[in-house]
Each structure stands twice: as C-alpha cells, then as structure tokens.
Amino acid sequence: MNHIPARHQLSPGIVSLADHEQQARQHLDDNAWAYFSGGAADEITLRANRSAWDALPLWPRVLRPLAGGHTRVSLLGRTLAHPIVLAPVAFQRLAHPDGELAMAYAAAALGAGVVLSTQASVSLEAVAQAVLPDPGRGPLWFQLYLQNDRGFTQALVQRAEAAGYEALVLTVDAPSSGVRDRERRAGFRLPPGVSPVNLAGLQATPSPPLRPGQSALFDGLLHHAPTWDDIAWLQSITRLPVLLKGVLHPADARQAVAAGAAGLIVSNHGGRTLDTAPATASALPRVVQAVGGALPVLVDGGIRRGTDVLKAMALGASAVLVGRPAVWGLAHAGAAGVAHVLRLLRDELENAMALTGCATLADASPALLDADFTADRRS
C-alpha cells in the first residue's frame, strides 16, 4: 500500500463531509474558495444537485440475510472494492501543495478510482508513477479536453497511454465556460507555481477575424468546439476505452451508444456550466433507460453521503464520482483528509445497505426508492 504523506492532521470532531467543507473554508483563501466551491450564474443547478439526492427517500427493508455482504462492483472489466471514484478536478495545488499526488495516493490507499484532469497542476506521468504499483488501487483514468490542435491532443493521448492510464474520460459539456459570477467577483487567477502543466507548449489557435455584428463566441471560439465527428477521430487514435462525461439528455446518450462510447458519466459539470440544467439525480434514470444496459453509466454531482451513493446505484449507476468533498479533505489535511472522505463515504454506504436490506449492490434497485415499484411486489 502506498504511504500517505501527512502535511496536516485531521482536526478532532470531523465526522461528515460537511465537516470537511467547514474545515476547508478555513484553509482556502477567497480566490481558491471561489474557484472550487462556486457554480454558474445563480448556482441553481449547483444547489439542485444536492437537493435532488435529498428528495429521494430510501425505503428500509427488514429481516433480510446480510452476512457476507460487500460493496464490490464490476466496471470496464475490473472488480472494484466499492463504487466510489474521485472526479477530475483541475488545479488541485490551489488547495494543497501536494495537489493531485496527494489525491491519487489517498485514492490508491482506499481502493478508489481516480480520474486525473487535463488541467492538473501535477504531471500525468508523476501521478501514474505514484499509484500504478499499488495492487489495491482502483482504476486510473485520464480526463481529456479536446484541444484546438489535433496534433497536441494526439500527443497528450499518447502520453496517457504510455504512462499507464486505463481509460480516457472526454468532457463533452463545456464548449464554452459557464458564467461563473463567484469567480468573477473574486477576480479569480492562478497563483504563481500553479498551472496546467500537461498543456505546456500548447499554442493558441487564432480564430477567424470577426466582422462587424459577429459574435466572439459563435463566430470565434465555437469554430473549434468538438462534435460527434471528433469522437470518432479520438477513438481512431487510441487503444483506450473512451467514456463521455457530461451527458444529461437521453437522445445524446443513445447517440453515444451508436458512436461506440465505452461508458457515460451523467454530469452537469458540478453546476459550473449551464445554470438551471437538471440535477444529475434527475437525469440519471433517463440516461440509464436510454442506453438500455449497452454500456456503464456513472454519475457525479452533489453526492455527500453514503446514502446518496446507494441511491445512485438504485437508479442504475455503475459507480459514482466525487469532486468537491475530496478537495475539502485535501485542503485542510492533505492525502489523509482525502482518505478520510473516502472512508466516510464507504462506511456510510455499508450502513445504508444494511438498513435497506442490501447485502450487495446488485440488490439495489428502484424498489429502494419507491415502495410501489412493481419489481418488488413479488417479495
């Protein structure tokens, strides 16, 4: 097992992810706090992500055999100790000097998967070298933004393959950035020493000159926005499975199946792109139904309790991703804080399973959320 470096120690009395968030606020300056905690515009979707999980009731079941239960799941040909994956979050050295390295060490130590951001502040090779030798680690995936320069994107993909990453997670829901009022009010900027190191050497591609009355967005930036044709191109240059992150609409989910995607991540970018987009808990069952079991569906957004993890699995998710809570643990306690966040979620998941009569996650079905669900009337 990897050694978890300890730059800070956990404060006493931290028993929930909300406690981690409170501690993190005391360690992050206004600049970093605005970046990590803020959402788009009025932050309606940011709040809805959380409230949507809260609104789903769990119906307890009693007197069921539970001995020998476990949290293991299968995903892309691997057996995971539990269905909790660390979501890609950019610039983690804003939160702690060890940044993505600490995050990856904690994930490996707790058997969690980790998805490294294209905009990581630590090199993708350093993260892979740190955790790949650990036999108990979860999956190691690389999140990708398609760059304007296809040659640069291809080289980045080749680096990820050579380093040992096991899948690519292509973010598809951000052809432009969201309107992030909180960041603008804070005057967000990257401090010295924090940068997207894996994008070093990327040259900006000039947009066509604008004529009077043209839009800088539609007639400029969006000339380089990816399309479904780019999915086919990406698949043609890599041997790695490609998952699409940021799918909410069932029609897009069906098109992703047709395009040969290896998996989908139901996500609204943590409420950071389109405000008033649906909460992921609401979109998840629609996407699961649309793909009809053709590929695994994961989900992120607002997951703060083990009960939320169980609800996601009951709605058909293959696994969940957690972003901000891991950053909160990182900010005030380094790798040990991230590990504690993961441990809390897994312990709470086991407790929720026991109290709903689920010995394994295969027992989690929509019947947990709806006492009148027809599939459960036979039991």
C-alpha positions as CSV (number, residue, x, y, z in Angstrom):
1,M,0.0,0.0,0.0
2,N,1.3,3.5,-0.8
3,H,2.4,5.7,2.0
4,I,0.1,8.6,2.5
5,P,2.2,11.8,3.2
6,A,0.8,13.8,6.1
7,R,1.2,17.6,5.8
8,H,-1.7,18.2,8.2
9,Q,-3.6,16.2,10.7
10,L,-7.3,15.7,10.9
11,S,-9.0,18.0,13.4
12,P,-11.0,16.2,16.0
13,G,-14.7,16.0,15.6
14,I,-14.8,15.6,11.8
15,V,-17.5,13.0,11.2
16,S,-19.1,14.0,7.9
17,L,-18.2,15.5,4.5
18,A,-19.9,18.7,5.6
19,D,-17.4,18.9,8.5
20,H,-14.6,18.6,5.9
21,E,-16.1,21.5,4.0
22,Q,-16.1,23.7,7.0
23,Q,-12.5,23.0,7.8
24,A,-11.5,23.6,4.2
25,R,-13.0,27.1,4.2
26,Q,-10.7,28.0,7.0
27,H,-7.7,26.9,4.9
28,L,-8.5,28.2,1.4
29,D,-8.2,31.9,0.5
30,D,-11.1,33.7,-1.2
31,N,-9.6,33.1,-4.6
32,A,-9.3,29.3,-4.3
33,W,-12.6,29.1,-2.4
34,A,-14.5,30.8,-5.3
35,Y,-12.9,28.5,-7.8
36,F,-13.6,25.2,-6.1
37,S,-17.0,26.0,-4.4
38,G,-18.7,28.2,-7.0
39,G,-21.1,27.3,-9.7
40,A,-22.5,29.0,-12.8
41,A,-24.7,32.1,-12.6
42,D,-27.2,31.9,-9.8
43,E,-26.0,28.5,-8.8
44,I,-29.5,26.9,-9.1
45,T,-28.1,23.7,-10.6
46,L,-25.3,23.6,-8.0
47,R,-27.9,23.6,-5.2
48,A,-30.3,21.3,-7.1
49,N,-27.6,18.6,-7.4
50,R,-27.6,18.3,-3.7
51,S,-31.3,18.7,-3.0
52,A,-32.3,16.1,-5.7
53,W,-30.5,13.4,-3.8
54,D,-32.1,14.6,-0.5
55,A,-35.5,14.4,-2.1
56,L,-35.2,10.7,-2.8
57,P,-36.4,8.5,0.1
58,L,-34.8,5.2,1.0
59,W,-37.4,2.6,2.0
60,P,-35.9,0.3,4.7
61,R,-36.3,-3.5,4.3
62,V,-36.0,-5.7,7.4
63,L,-35.1,-9.2,8.4
64,R,-33.1,-9.9,5.2
65,P,-29.9,-12.0,5.3
66,L,-26.9,-9.7,5.2
67,A,-23.9,-11.7,6.5
68,G,-21.1,-11.8,4.0
69,G,-22.3,-8.7,2.2
70,H,-19.8,-6.4,0.4
71,T,-19.6,-3.2,-1.7
72,R,-17.7,-4.7,-4.7
73,V,-18.8,-3.8,-8.3
74,S,-17.6,-4.6,-11.8
75,L,-16.6,-1.8,-14.1
76,L,-15.0,-2.0,-17.5
77,G,-13.7,-5.5,-16.8
78,R,-12.3,-4.7,-13.4
79,T,-13.6,-5.6,-9.9
80,L,-13.7,-2.5,-7.7
81,A,-13.7,-2.7,-3.9
82,H,-16.5,-0.1,-3.9
83,P,-18.2,2.2,-6.5
84,I,-16.6,5.5,-5.4
85,V,-14.3,7.3,-7.9
86,L,-12.5,10.6,-7.5
87,A,-13.8,13.0,-10.2
88,P,-11.4,15.1,-12.3
89,V,-10.8,18.5,-10.6
90,A,-8.3,21.0,-12.1
91,F,-5.5,22.8,-10.3
92,Q,-5.5,20.9,-7.1
93,R,-2.3,22.6,-5.9
94,L,-4.6,25.6,-5.3
95,A,-5.9,23.5,-2.3
96,H,-2.7,21.9,-1.1
97,P,1.0,21.8,-2.1
98,D,0.8,18.1,-2.8
99,G,-2.2,18.6,-5.1
100,E,-3.0,15.7,-7.4
101,L,-0.3,13.5,-6.0
102,A,-2.0,13.5,-2.5
103,M,-5.4,12.9,-4.1
104,A,-4.0,9.9,-6.0
105,Y,-2.2,8.4,-3.0
106,A,-5.4,8.6,-1.0
107,A,-7.5,7.0,-3.8
108,A,-5.0,4.1,-4.1
109,A,-4.9,3.6,-0.3
110,L,-8.7,3.4,-0.2
111,G,-9.2,1.3,-3.3
112,A,-10.9,4.2,-5.1
113,G,-10.6,5.0,-8.8
114,V,-9.2,8.4,-9.7
115,V,-9.7,10.5,-12.9
116,L,-6.9,13.0,-13.5
117,S,-7.8,16.3,-15.1
118,T,-6.2,17.5,-18.3
119,Q,-5.8,20.7,-16.3
120,A,-4.0,19.0,-13.4
121,S,-1.2,21.0,-11.7
122,V,1.0,17.9,-11.4
123,S,2.2,16.0,-14.5
124,L,0.2,13.0,-15.6
125,E,3.3,10.8,-15.6
126,A,4.1,11.7,-11.9
127,V,0.6,10.7,-10.8
128,A,0.7,7.4,-12.7
129,Q,4.2,6.5,-11.3
130,A,3.0,7.2,-7.8
131,V,0.0,4.8,-7.8
132,L,0.2,2.2,-10.6
133,P,2.4,-0.1,-8.5
134,D,-0.2,-0.3,-5.7
135,P,-2.0,-3.7,-6.2
136,G,-5.0,-2.4,-4.2
137,R,-5.7,0.7,-6.2
138,G,-8.8,1.4,-8.2
139,P,-8.9,2.4,-11.9
140,L,-6.6,5.2,-13.2
141,W,-8.3,7.3,-15.9
142,F,-7.3,10.5,-17.7
143,Q,-9.9,13.2,-18.3
144,L,-9.4,14.9,-21.7
145,Y,-10.5,18.2,-23.2
146,L,-10.0,18.1,-27.0
147,Q,-7.6,20.9,-27.8
148,N,-7.7,23.1,-30.9
149,D,-4.5,21.5,-32.1
150,R,-5.3,17.9,-33.0
151,G,-1.6,17.0,-33.1
152,F,-1.2,18.2,-29.5
153,T,-4.3,16.3,-28.4
154,Q,-2.9,13.1,-30.0
155,A,0.4,13.6,-28.3
156,L,-1.4,14.1,-25.0
157,V,-3.4,10.9,-25.5
158,Q,-0.2,9.0,-26.3
159,R,1.4,10.3,-23.1
160,A,-1.6,9.0,-21.1
161,E,-1.3,5.6,-22.8
162,A,2.4,5.4,-22.3
163,A,2.1,6.3,-18.6
164,G,-0.4,3.5,-18.0
165,Y,-3.8,5.2,-17.8
166,E,-6.6,2.7,-18.4
167,A,-9.3,4.9,-20.0
168,L,-10.0,8.3,-21.4
169,V,-12.8,10.4,-20.0
170,L,-13.7,13.0,-22.6
171,T,-15.6,16.0,-21.2
172,V,-18.3,17.0,-23.7
173,D,-20.4,19.5,-21.8
174,A,-18.2,22.6,-21.9
175,P,-17.8,24.0,-25.5
176,S,-17.6,27.3,-23.5
177,S,-17.1,28.1,-19.9
178,G,-20.1,28.8,-17.7
179,V,-21.0,32.3,-16.4
180,R,-19.3,32.0,-13.0
181,D,-20.3,35.0,-11.1
182,R,-18.5,34.0,-7.9
183,E,-15.2,33.6,-9.7
184,R,-15.6,37.0,-11.4
185,R,-16.4,38.7,-8.1
186,A,-13.3,37.2,-6.6
187,G,-11.1,38.1,-9.6
188,F,-10.0,34.5,-9.8
189,R,-6.5,34.0,-11.1
190,L,-3.9,31.2,-10.8
191,P,-1.2,32.0,-8.3
192,P,2.5,31.6,-9.2
193,G,3.5,28.0,-9.3
194,V,0.1,26.6,-10.3
195,S,-0.6,25.9,-13.9
196,P,-2.0,23.3,-16.3
197,V,1.4,21.6,-16.6
198,N,0.2,18.9,-19.0
199,L,-0.7,21.6,-21.5
200,A,2.7,23.2,-21.6
201,G,3.7,24.0,-25.1
202,L,0.1,24.2,-26.5
203,Q,-0.1,27.1,-28.9
204,A,-3.4,29.1,-29.1
205,T,-5.2,28.6,-32.5
206,P,-6.3,32.0,-33.8
207,S,-10.0,32.4,-34.5
208,P,-11.2,33.9,-37.8
209,P,-11.2,37.7,-37.7
210,L,-14.6,39.0,-36.7
211,R,-16.7,41.2,-39.0
212,P,-19.0,43.9,-37.6
213,G,-22.0,42.3,-35.9
214,Q,-20.4,38.9,-35.5
215,S,-20.3,37.1,-32.2
216,A,-17.0,36.4,-30.5
217,L,-18.5,33.1,-29.2
218,F,-20.4,31.7,-32.2
219,D,-18.1,33.2,-34.9
220,G,-14.9,32.8,-32.9
221,L,-14.4,30.3,-30.1
222,L,-17.0,27.8,-31.2
223,H,-15.3,27.3,-34.5
224,H,-13.1,24.9,-32.5
225,A,-15.8,23.2,-30.4
226,P,-15.8,19.4,-30.7
227,T,-18.6,17.5,-32.4
228,W,-19.6,13.8,-32.8
229,D,-17.1,13.5,-35.6
230,D,-14.3,14.3,-33.1
231,I,-15.4,11.3,-31.0
232,A,-14.8,9.0,-34.0
233,W,-11.4,10.6,-34.6
234,L,-10.4,10.2,-30.9
235,Q,-11.4,6.6,-30.9
236,S,-9.3,6.1,-34.1
237,I,-6.1,7.3,-32.4
238,T,-6.2,5.4,-29.1
239,R,-6.5,1.8,-27.9
240,L,-8.1,3.0,-24.6
241,P,-11.8,2.9,-23.9
242,V,-13.4,6.4,-24.2
243,L,-16.1,7.5,-21.8
244,L,-18.1,10.6,-22.4
245,K,-18.6,12.9,-19.4
246,G,-21.3,15.5,-19.3
247,V,-24.3,13.6,-20.9
248,L,-27.7,14.6,-19.5
249,H,-30.1,14.2,-22.4
250,P,-31.4,10.7,-23.3
251,A,-31.0,11.5,-27.0
252,D,-27.3,12.2,-26.5
253,A,-27.0,9.0,-24.5
254,R,-28.4,7.0,-27.4
255,Q,-26.1,8.7,-29.9
256,A,-23.2,7.9,-27.6
257,V,-24.1,4.2,-27.7
258,A,-24.2,4.4,-31.5
259,A,-20.8,6.2,-31.5
260,G,-19.3,3.3,-29.6
261,A,-18.6,5.1,-26.3
262,A,-17.3,2.7,-23.6
263,G,-19.3,4.5,-20.9
264,L,-21.2,7.6,-19.9
265,I,-20.9,9.9,-17.0
266,V,-24.1,11.8,-16.2
267,S,-22.8,15.2,-15.1
268,N,-23.6,18.9,-15.3
269,H,-20.0,19.8,-14.6
270,G,-20.8,20.3,-10.9
271,G,-23.2,23.1,-11.8
272,R,-20.4,25.1,-13.3
273,T,-21.5,25.4,-16.9
274,L,-25.3,25.7,-17.7
275,D,-27.3,27.0,-14.8
276,T,-30.8,25.6,-14.5
277,A,-29.6,22.3,-16.2
278,P,-31.3,19.4,-14.5
279,A,-29.8,17.8,-11.4
280,T,-27.9,14.7,-12.1
281,A,-30.1,12.6,-9.8
282,S,-33.0,13.5,-12.1
283,A,-31.1,12.9,-15.3
284,L,-29.6,9.6,-14.3
285,P,-32.6,7.2,-14.6
286,R,-33.5,8.8,-18.0
287,V,-29.9,8.1,-19.3
288,V,-29.9,4.6,-17.9
289,Q,-33.2,3.8,-19.6
290,A,-32.0,5.3,-22.9
291,V,-28.8,3.2,-23.1
292,G,-30.7,0.0,-22.0
293,G,-27.6,-1.6,-20.5
294,A,-25.5,-1.2,-23.5
295,L,-22.7,0.5,-21.5
296,P,-21.9,1.5,-18.0
297,V,-23.4,4.8,-16.7
298,L,-21.7,6.7,-13.9
299,V,-22.9,9.8,-12.2
300,D,-21.5,12.8,-10.3
301,G,-22.8,16.0,-8.7
302,G,-23.9,16.7,-5.2
303,I,-23.0,13.3,-3.6
304,R,-22.2,14.0,0.0
305,R,-23.4,10.8,1.9
306,G,-23.2,7.1,1.6
307,T,-27.0,7.1,1.2
308,D,-26.5,9.2,-2.0
309,V,-24.2,6.5,-3.3
310,L,-26.8,3.9,-2.7
311,K,-29.5,5.9,-4.3
312,A,-27.4,6.4,-7.4
313,M,-26.8,2.6,-7.6
314,A,-30.5,2.0,-7.2
315,L,-31.2,4.3,-10.1
316,G,-28.9,2.2,-12.3
317,A,-25.4,3.8,-11.9
318,S,-22.4,1.6,-12.2
319,A,-20.3,3.9,-10.0
320,V,-20.3,7.5,-8.7
321,L,-17.7,10.3,-8.9
322,V,-17.0,12.7,-6.1
323,G,-15.2,16.0,-6.6
324,R,-15.6,18.9,-4.2
325,P,-15.6,16.8,-1.0
326,A,-12.3,15.3,-1.9
327,V,-10.9,18.8,-2.4
328,W,-12.2,19.8,1.0
329,G,-10.3,16.9,2.6
330,L,-7.2,17.8,0.6
331,A,-7.3,21.5,1.6
332,H,-7.1,21.0,5.3
333,A,-5.4,17.6,5.8
334,G,-3.7,16.6,2.5
335,A,-3.9,13.0,1.5
336,A,-5.1,11.9,4.9
337,G,-8.1,14.2,4.5
338,V,-9.0,12.8,1.1
339,A,-8.6,9.3,2.5
340,H,-11.0,10.2,5.4
341,V,-13.6,11.5,3.0
342,L,-13.5,8.2,1.0
343,R,-13.6,6.2,4.2
344,L,-16.6,8.1,5.5
345,L,-18.5,7.5,2.2
346,R,-17.7,3.8,2.1
347,D,-18.7,3.3,5.8
348,E,-21.9,5.2,5.3
349,L,-22.6,3.2,2.1
350,E,-22.3,-0.1,4.0
351,N,-24.5,1.2,6.8
352,A,-27.2,2.3,4.2
353,M,-27.0,-1.1,2.5
354,A,-27.5,-2.9,5.8
355,L,-30.5,-0.7,6.8
356,T,-32.2,-1.2,3.4
357,G,-31.6,-5.0,3.3
358,C,-29.0,-4.9,0.6
359,A,-26.2,-7.5,1.1
360,T,-24.6,-6.4,-2.2
361,L,-25.1,-3.5,-4.6
362,A,-26.7,-5.9,-7.0
363,D,-29.7,-5.8,-4.6
364,A,-30.0,-2.1,-5.1
365,S,-32.9,-1.4,-7.4
366,P,-35.5,1.4,-7.9
367,A,-37.6,-0.5,-5.3
368,L,-35.3,1.1,-2.7
369,L,-36.7,4.5,-3.7
370,D,-40.3,3.6,-4.4
371,A,-42.3,1.3,-2.2
372,D,-44.8,0.7,-5.0
373,F,-42.1,-0.3,-7.6
374,T,-43.6,-3.2,-9.4
375,A,-40.5,-5.4,-9.5
376,D,-40.6,-5.5,-5.7
377,R,-44.2,-6.7,-5.3
378,R,-43.1,-10.3,-5.6
379,S,-41.0,-10.2,-2.4
